[in-house]
């Protein structure tokens, strides 16, 4: 199978061809937001115990997650 090439459309690989150019100011702003969200995810998993949830059912997991986020927000308001 030498010489066989597979041509994919540009939209098939959004990592190589993102909809927002990497050198733009919009990209920098969006990337800062992503960093912020990843930091919050890390705190929620580590400090609030959502890294390993031992509950059954989507409703129970949702309640646990929302309560954890409310605790994190209350702590932030208390520190402010």
C-alpha positions in Angstrom: 0.0 0.0 0.0 2.7 2.5 -0.9 1.8 5.8 -2.1 -1.8 5.7 -0.7 -2.8 9.0 0.8 -5.8 9.8 2.8 -7.0 13.4 2.4 -9.2 14.7 5.3 -11.1 17.9 5.3 -9.7 20.7 7.4 -12.6 20.5 9.9 -11.8 16.8 10.6 -8.8 17.9 12.7 -9.7 21.0 14.8 -6.5 20.7 16.8 -4.3 21.4 13.7 -6.8 23.9 12.2 -8.6 25.7 15.0 -11.5 28.0 14.2 -9.7 30.9 16.0 -6.1 31.6 14.9 -3.5 30.9 17.6 -1.8 34.2 17.2 -4.9 36.3 17.7 -5.9 38.2 20.8 -9.1 36.3 21.0 -7.1 33.0 21.2 -5.1 34.4 24.2 -8.3 35.5 26.0 -9.9 32.1 25.4 -6.8 30.3 26.5 -6.7 32.3 29.8 -10.3 31.3 30.4 -9.4 27.7 29.9 -6.6 27.9 32.4 -8.9 29.5 34.9 -11.5 26.7 34.4 -8.8 24.0 34.7 -7.6 25.6 38.0 -11.2 25.5 39.4 -11.6 21.8 38.3 -8.4 20.9 40.1 -9.6 22.6 43.3 -13.0 20.9 43.1 -11.4 17.5 42.6 -8.7 17.8 45.2 -10.1 20.0 48.0 -13.8 19.3 47.8 -13.6 15.6 47.2 -15.2 15.3 43.7 -12.2 13.4 42.3 -13.7 10.1 43.4 -17.4 10.1 44.0 -18.9 7.0 45.5 -22.6 7.8 44.8 -25.1 6.2 42.5 -27.4 8.0 40.2 -27.0 11.2 38.2 -29.3 13.2 40.6 -27.1 12.4 43.7 -23.9 13.2 41.8 -25.4 16.5 40.6 -26.5 17.4 44.1 -23.1 16.6 45.5 -21.3 18.6 42.8 -23.5 21.6 43.2 -23.1 21.6 47.0 -19.4 21.4 46.6 -19.4 24.4 44.2 -21.6 26.3 46.6 -19.1 25.7 49.4 -16.3 26.9 47.2 -18.2 30.1 46.3 -19.1 30.7 49.9 -15.5 30.4 50.9 -14.5 32.9 48.2 -17.1 35.4 49.3 -16.0 34.9 52.9 -12.4 35.7 52.0 -13.4 38.7 50.0 
